[in-house]
Amino acid sequence: MTPSRVIKASEVREYVFCPRSWAYRQRKIALTPEAAAEREERLDQGNRSHREHGEAVRRASRQLGVGVLFVKIGLAVLILGVLAWKFFSS
């Protein structure tokens, strides 16, 4: 038995986001202006949320990079101190 049609990833995404919206689109039922405005607001809110999360991830990545740099500097100072102690204590 072959499938009657191919389901696209964008359809799965739309169904997961809002099954009712997906069903309306399948039946070619237009959203009311209020529902369309609410949908746009939710999409905008989701986009803002994703941007804020991305900025937080970038900040955390930079902070981690600075922390790693300080650890490297600390290790270098420690190794140089041990080498100097060993060299000058002989």
DOSEFI-595407 format. One record per atom (N, C-alpha, C, O, CB): residue number from 1; residue in one letter; atom name; y, z, x. Coordinates in steps of 0.02 Angstrom, whole numbers. Glycine has a CB too. Example, Ala and Ser with C-alpha at 12.3 -4.5 7.8 and 13.67 -1.06 7.14 Angstrom:
BEGIN
pos, code, site, y, z, x
1, a, N, -284, 390, 660
1, a, CA, -225, 390, 615
1, a, C, -165, 390, 660
1, a, O, -166, 423, 712
1, a, CB, -224, 452, 565
2, s, N, -112, 354, 642
2, s, CA, -53, 357, 684
2, s, C, 2, 394, 645
2, s, O, 57, 402, 670
2, s, CB, -30, 286, 704
//
This chain:
BEGIN
pos, code, site, y, z, x
1, m, N, -59, 0, 42
1, m, CA, 0, 0, 0
1, m, C, 62, 0, 44
1, m, O, 68, 42, 89
1, m, CB, 0, 61, -48
2, t, N, 108, -46, 33
2, t, CA, 169, -50, 73
2, t, C, 227, -17, 36
2, t, O, 230, -19, -26
2, t, CB, 186, -124, 90
3, p, N, 272, 14, 73
3, p, CA, 329, 46, 40
3, p, C, 374, -6, 7
3, p, O, 380, -62, 30
3, p, CB, 369, 88, 90
4, s, N, 406, 15, -48
4, s, CA, 448, -32, -85
4, s, C, 515, -43, -50
4, s, O, 546, -96, -57
4, s, CB, 459, -7, -155
5, r, N, 538, 7, -12
5, r, CA, 600, -1, 25
5, r, C, 602, 48, 83
5, r, O, 565, 97, 84
5, r, CB, 661, 10, -21
6, v, N, 644, 33, 131
6, v, CA, 651, 74, 191
6, v, C, 704, 127, 177
6, v, O, 758, 112, 151
6, v, CB, 669, 31, 254
7, i, N, 689, 189, 196
7, i, CA, 738, 242, 189
7, i, C, 775, 248, 255
7, i, O, 745, 256, 308
7, i, CB, 703, 311, 169
8, k, N, 842, 244, 250
8, k, CA, 884, 246, 310
8, k, C, 899, 318, 329
8, k, O, 899, 363, 286
8, k, CB, 949, 206, 300
9, a, N, 913, 329, 392
9, a, CA, 931, 396, 416
9, a, C, 994, 421, 382
9, a, O, 1000, 481, 367
9, a, CB, 940, 396, 492
10, s, N, 1041, 376, 369
10, s, CA, 1103, 397, 335
10, s, C, 1089, 421, 265
10, s, O, 1124, 466, 240
10, s, CB, 1153, 339, 333
11, e, N, 1038, 393, 232
11, e, CA, 1020, 417, 165
11, e, C, 990, 487, 169
11, e, O, 1004, 530, 127
11, e, CB, 970, 368, 131
12, v, N, 949, 498, 219
12, v, CA, 919, 565, 228
12, v, C, 975, 615, 241
12, v, O, 974, 670, 212
12, v, CB, 868, 565, 286
13, r, N, 1022, 597, 284
13, r, CA, 1079, 641, 298
13, r, C, 1118, 656, 235
13, r, O, 1136, 714, 222
13, r, CB, 1125, 609, 351
14, e, N, 1131, 605, 194
14, e, CA, 1169, 616, 132
14, e, C, 1129, 660, 84
14, e, O, 1158, 703, 51
14, e, CB, 1186, 549, 99
15, y, N, 1065, 649, 80
15, y, CA, 1023, 690, 35
15, y, C, 1022, 763, 57
15, y, O, 1027, 808, 15
15, y, CB, 952, 663, 32
16, v, N, 1016, 775, 122
16, v, CA, 1015, 843, 147
16, v, C, 1082, 877, 136
16, v, O, 1085, 936, 118
16, v, CB, 998, 845, 222
17, f, N, 1137, 839, 145
17, f, CA, 1204, 867, 136
17, f, C, 1216, 883, 62
17, f, O, 1241, 937, 46
17, f, CB, 1258, 818, 162
18, c, N, 1198, 836, 17
18, c, CA, 1210, 847, -54
18, c, C, 1163, 803, -95
18, c, O, 1177, 744, -106
18, c, CB, 1285, 832, -73
19, p, N, 1107, 832, -118
19, p, CA, 1059, 792, -157
19, p, C, 1090, 761, -219
19, p, O, 1071, 705, -239
19, p, CB, 1001, 835, -176
20, r, N, 1136, 796, -251
20, r, CA, 1166, 769, -312
20, r, C, 1207, 707, -296
20, r, O, 1203, 657, -333
20, r, CB, 1211, 822, -345
21, s, N, 1246, 709, -242
21, s, CA, 1285, 651, -222
21, s, C, 1239, 592, -207
21, s, O, 1254, 535, -225
21, s, CB, 1329, 667, -161
22, w, N, 1184, 606, -173
22, w, CA, 1136, 554, -157
22, w, C, 1107, 523, -220
22, w, O, 1102, 461, -226
22, w, CB, 1079, 582, -113
23, a, N, 1089, 565, -268
23, a, CA, 1061, 540, -331
23, a, C, 1112, 498, -369
23, a, O, 1095, 446, -397
23, a, CB, 1038, 598, -376
24, y, N, 1175, 520, -370
24, y, CA, 1227, 482, -404
24, y, C, 1235, 413, -371
24, y, O, 1241, 362, -405
24, y, CB, 1294, 519, -403
25, r, N, 1234, 412, -305
25, r, CA, 1241, 348, -270
25, r, C, 1181, 302, -285
25, r, O, 1190, 242, -293
25, r, CB, 1247, 359, -193
26, q, N, 1122, 330, -289
26, q, CA, 1063, 290, -304
26, q, C, 1067, 259, -374
26, q, O, 1046, 202, -385
26, q, CB, 999, 332, -298
27, r, N, 1096, 297, -420
27, r, CA, 1102, 273, -490
27, r, C, 1167, 236, -501
27, r, O, 1182, 215, -557
27, r, CB, 1098, 331, -538
28, k, N, 1207, 228, -447
28, k, CA, 1271, 194, -450
28, k, C, 1319, 227, -499
28, k, O, 1355, 193, -536
28, k, CB, 1261, 121, -468
29, i, N, 1319, 294, -500
29, i, CA, 1364, 333, -542
29, i, C, 1423, 353, -498
29, i, O, 1415, 383, -445
29, i, CB, 1328, 396, -573
30, a, N, 1483, 337, -521
30, a, CA, 1543, 353, -482
30, a, C, 1560, 427, -490
30, a, O, 1552, 456, -543
30, a, CB, 1603, 308, -504
31, l, N, 1585, 456, -436
31, l, CA, 1608, 525, -439
31, l, C, 1674, 528, -476
31, l, O, 1714, 481, -475
31, l, CB, 1615, 555, -368
32, t, N, 1686, 584, -509
32, t, CA, 1751, 595, -540
32, t, C, 1802, 603, -484
32, t, O, 1784, 620, -428
32, t, CB, 1751, 657, -588
33, p, N, 1866, 591, -498
33, p, CA, 1917, 600, -445
33, p, C, 1916, 670, -416
33, p, O, 1926, 679, -356
33, p, CB, 1986, 584, -473
34, e, N, 1904, 721, -459
34, e, CA, 1902, 789, -434
34, e, C, 1843, 800, -386
34, e, O, 1850, 831, -334
34, e, CB, 1897, 839, -493
35, a, N, 1785, 773, -407
35, a, CA, 1725, 780, -364
35, a, C, 1734, 742, -299
35, a, O, 1713, 766, -246
35, a, CB, 1663, 756, -402
36, a, N, 1765, 683, -302
36, a, CA, 1777, 644, -241
36, a, C, 1825, 681, -195
36, a, O, 1815, 682, -134
36, a, CB, 1805, 574, -259
37, a, N, 1877, 712, -224
37, a, CA, 1925, 750, -183
37, a, C, 1891, 810, -151
37, a, O, 1903, 827, -93
37, a, CB, 1985, 772, -225
38, e, N, 1847, 844, -190
38, e, CA, 1811, 902, -163
38, e, C, 1764, 881, -107
38, e, O, 1759, 915, -56
38, e, CB, 1771, 937, -219
39, r, N, 1731, 824, -116
39, r, CA, 1686, 798, -65
39, r, C, 1724, 783, -1
39, r, O, 1702, 801, 54
39, r, CB, 1650, 735, -90
40, e, N, 1782, 751, -7
40, e, CA, 1823, 735, 51
40, e, C, 1846, 799, 87
40, e, O, 1846, 802, 148
40, e, CB, 1884, 693, 31
41, e, N, 1866, 850, 47
41, e, CA, 1888, 913, 76
41, e, C, 1830, 946, 114
41, e, O, 1841, 972, 169
41, e, CB, 1914, 961, 22
42, r, N, 1770, 945, 86
42, r, CA, 1712, 974, 120
42, r, C, 1696, 937, 184
42, r, O, 1679, 967, 235
42, r, CB, 1651, 974, 74
43, l, N, 1702, 870, 182
43, l, CA, 1690, 830, 242
43, l, C, 1742, 846, 296
43, l, O, 1726, 853, 354
43, l, CB, 1690, 755, 225
44, d, N, 1805, 851, 275
44, d, CA, 1858, 868, 322
44, d, C, 1846, 937, 352
44, d, O, 1855, 948, 412
44, d, CB, 1927, 865, 288
45, q, N, 1827, 985, 309
45, q, CA, 1813, 1053, 333
45, q, C, 1755, 1052, 383
45, q, O, 1757, 1087, 434
45, q, CB, 1796, 1100, 273
46, g, N, 1703, 1013, 369
46, g, CA, 1647, 1007, 415
46, g, C, 1668, 977, 482
46, g, O, 1646, 999, 535
46, g, CB, 1592, 965, 384
47, n, N, 1711, 926, 479
47, n, CA, 1735, 895, 541
47, n, C, 1777, 944, 581
47, n, O, 1770, 947, 642
47, n, CB, 1778, 832, 525
48, r, N, 1819, 983, 548
48, r, CA, 1859, 1034, 583
48, r, C, 1813, 1085, 616
48, r, O, 1823, 1106, 673
48, r, CB, 1908, 1069, 535
49, s, N, 1762, 1106, 579
49, s, CA, 1715, 1155, 604
49, s, C, 1679, 1129, 666
49, s, O, 1669, 1166, 715
49, s, CB, 1664, 1175, 550
50, h, N, 1658, 1066, 665
50, h, CA, 1625, 1036, 722
50, h, C, 1671, 1031, 782
50, h, O, 1651, 1044, 839
50, h, CB, 1598, 966, 705
51, r, N, 1735, 1013, 771
51, r, CA, 1782, 1010, 826
51, r, C, 1793, 1079, 857
51, r, O, 1793, 1086, 918
51, r, CB, 1850, 982, 803
52, e, N, 1801, 1130, 815
52, e, CA, 1810, 1198, 840
52, e, C, 1749, 1222, 880
52, e, O, 1757, 1254, 932
52, e, CB, 1823, 1247, 782
53, h, N, 1690, 1206, 855
53, h, CA, 1629, 1224, 892
53, h, C, 1627, 1188, 959
53, h, O, 1610, 1219, 1010
53, h, CB, 1566, 1208, 850
54, g, N, 1643, 1125, 960
54, g, CA, 1644, 1087, 1022
54, g, C, 1692, 1116, 1073
54, g, O, 1677, 1120, 1132
54, g, CB, 1662, 1015, 1009
55, e, N, 1752, 1137, 1049
55, e, CA, 1800, 1168, 1094
55, e, C, 1774, 1234, 1121
55, e, O, 1783, 1249, 1180
55, e, CB, 1867, 1180, 1057
56, a, N, 1740, 1273, 1079
56, a, CA, 1711, 1337, 1102
56, a, C, 1657, 1325, 1155
56, a, O, 1653, 1362, 1203
56, a, CB, 1682, 1377, 1042
57, v, N, 1617, 1273, 1145
57, v, CA, 1565, 1257, 1194
57, v, C, 1596, 1236, 1260
57, v, O, 1573, 1255, 1314
57, v, CB, 1518, 1201, 1167
58, r, N, 1650, 1195, 1257
58, r, CA, 1683, 1174, 1318
58, r, C, 1714, 1234, 1355
58, r, O, 1708, 1239, 1416
58, r, CB, 1739, 1123, 1302
59, r, N, 1745, 1280, 1318
59, r, CA, 1774, 1340, 1349
59, r, C, 1719, 1381, 1383
59, r, O, 1727, 1404, 1440
59, r, CB, 1811, 1383, 1297
60, a, N, 1663, 1391, 1348
60, a, CA, 1608, 1430, 1376
60, a, C, 1580, 1396, 1439
60, a, O, 1562, 1430, 1487
60, a, CB, 1552, 1440, 1325
61, s, N, 1577, 1330, 1438
61, s, CA, 1551, 1294, 1495
61, s, C, 1597, 1303, 1556
61, s, O, 1574, 1313, 1612
61, s, CB, 1544, 1219, 1479
62, r, N, 1663, 1299, 1544
62, r, CA, 1711, 1310, 1599
62, r, C, 1705, 1381, 1626
62, r, O, 1706, 1391, 1686
62, r, CB, 1783, 1296, 1575
63, q, N, 1700, 1430, 1581
63, q, CA, 1694, 1500, 1603
63, q, C, 1630, 1510, 1643
63, q, O, 1630, 1546, 1693
63, q, CB, 1695, 1547, 1543
64, l, N, 1576, 1479, 1621
64, l, CA, 1513, 1484, 1659
64, l, C, 1521, 1453, 1728
64, l, O, 1496, 1481, 1777
64, l, CB, 1456, 1450, 1620
65, g, N, 1555, 1396, 1732
65, g, CA, 1567, 1364, 1797
65, g, C, 1606, 1408, 1844
65, g, O, 1591, 1412, 1903
65, g, CB, 1604, 1298, 1787
66, v, N, 1657, 1443, 1817
66, v, CA, 1697, 1489, 1858
66, v, C, 1653, 1547, 1881
66, v, O, 1658, 1568, 1939
66, v, CB, 1759, 1515, 1819
67, g, N, 1611, 1573, 1837
67, g, CA, 1567, 1629, 1856
67, g, C, 1519, 1608, 1910
67, g, O, 1507, 1647, 1957
67, g, CB, 1527, 1653, 1795
68, v, N, 1491, 1549, 1905
68, v, CA, 1444, 1525, 1956
68, v, C, 1481, 1517, 2023
68, v, O, 1453, 1532, 2076
68, v, CB, 1412, 1457, 1935
69, l, N, 1543, 1492, 2020
69, l, CA, 1582, 1485, 2081
69, l, C, 1592, 1553, 2115
69, l, O, 1585, 1558, 2176
69, l, CB, 1650, 1453, 2066
70, f, N, 1610, 1605, 2076
70, f, CA, 1619, 1672, 2105
70, f, C, 1554, 1698, 2135
70, f, O, 1555, 1731, 2187
70, f, CB, 1645, 1720, 2052
71, v, N, 1498, 1685, 2103
71, v, CA, 1433, 1708, 2130
71, v, C, 1420, 1672, 2197
71, v, O, 1397, 1704, 2244
71, v, CB, 1375, 1694, 2080
72, k, N, 1434, 1608, 2201
72, k, CA, 1423, 1571, 2264
72, k, C, 1468, 1598, 2319
72, k, O, 1446, 1607, 2376
72, k, CB, 1437, 1496, 2253
73, i, N, 1531, 1611, 2302
73, i, CA, 1577, 1638, 2352
73, i, C, 1552, 1707, 2375
73, i, O, 1553, 1722, 2435
73, i, CB, 1649, 1644, 2323
74, g, N, 1530, 1749, 2328
74, g, CA, 1505, 1815, 2345
74, g, C, 1444, 1811, 2391
74, g, O, 1439, 1849, 2439
74, g, CB, 1487, 1853, 2283
75, l, N, 1399, 1766, 2376
75, l, CA, 1340, 1758, 2418
75, l, C, 1359, 1733, 2488
75, l, O, 1331, 1756, 2538
75, l, CB, 1290, 1709, 2386
76, a, N, 1407, 1687, 2491
76, a, CA, 1429, 1662, 2556
76, a, C, 1459, 1718, 2598
76, a, O, 1446, 1724, 2658
76, a, CB, 1479, 1605, 2547
77, v, N, 1501, 1759, 2566
77, v, CA, 1532, 1815, 2602
77, v, C, 1478, 1864, 2625
77, v, O, 1481, 1889, 2682
77, v, CB, 1583, 1852, 2557
78, l, N, 1429, 1878, 2583
78, l, CA, 1375, 1923, 2601
78, l, C, 1335, 1896, 2660
78, l, O, 1321, 1933, 2707
78, l, CB, 1328, 1935, 2540
79, i, N, 1318, 1833, 2658
79, i, CA, 1279, 1802, 2712
79, i, C, 1320, 1803, 2777
79, i, O, 1293, 1818, 2831
79, i, CB, 1258, 1730, 2694
80, l, N, 1384, 1785, 2772
80, l, CA, 1426, 1787, 2832
80, l, C, 1432, 1858, 2860
80, l, O, 1432, 1868, 2920
80, l, CB, 1496, 1759, 2817
81, g, N, 1437, 1907, 2815
81, g, CA, 1441, 1977, 2837
81, g, C, 1378, 1998, 2873
81, g, O, 1381, 2032, 2924
81, g, CB, 1454, 2022, 2778
82, v, N, 1320, 1979, 2846
82, v, CA, 1256, 1997, 2878
82, v, C, 1250, 1963, 2945
82, v, O, 1229, 1994, 2994
82, v, CB, 1196, 1978, 2832
83, l, N, 1268, 1899, 2948
83, l, CA, 1265, 1862, 3012
83, l, C, 1312, 1892, 3063
83, l, O, 1294, 1900, 3122
83, l, CB, 1281, 1788, 3001
84, a, N, 1374, 1910, 3042
84, a, CA, 1422, 1940, 3088
84, a, C, 1396, 2008, 3112
84, a, O, 1402, 2023, 3171
84, a, CB, 1491, 1948, 3054
85, w, N, 1369, 2047, 3068
85, w, CA, 1342, 2113, 3086
85, w, C, 1286, 2106, 3137
85, w, O, 1283, 2141, 3187
85, w, CB, 1317, 2152, 3023
86, k, N, 1240, 2057, 3122
86, k, CA, 1184, 2046, 3167
86, k, C, 1208, 2020, 3236
86, k, O, 1183, 2041, 3288
86, k, CB, 1134, 1996, 3136
87, f, N, 1257, 1974, 3235
87, f, CA, 1281, 1944, 3297
87, f, C, 1320, 1995, 3339
87, f, O, 1310, 1999, 3399
87, f, CB, 1325, 1884, 3282
88, f, N, 1365, 2034, 3307
88, f, CA, 1408, 2079, 3345
88, f, C, 1375, 2146, 3359
88, f, O, 1400, 2184, 3401
88, f, CB, 1471, 2090, 3307
89, s, N, 1320, 2162, 3325
89, s, CA, 1289, 2227, 3338
89, s, C, 1238, 2223, 3396
89, s, O, 1212, 2274, 3417
89, s, CB, 1253, 2253, 3275
90, s, N, 1226, 2165, 3422
90, s, CA, 1177, 2158, 3477
90, s, C, 1203, 2182, 3542
90, s, O, 1168, 2178, 3592
90, s, CB, 1156, 2087, 3485
//
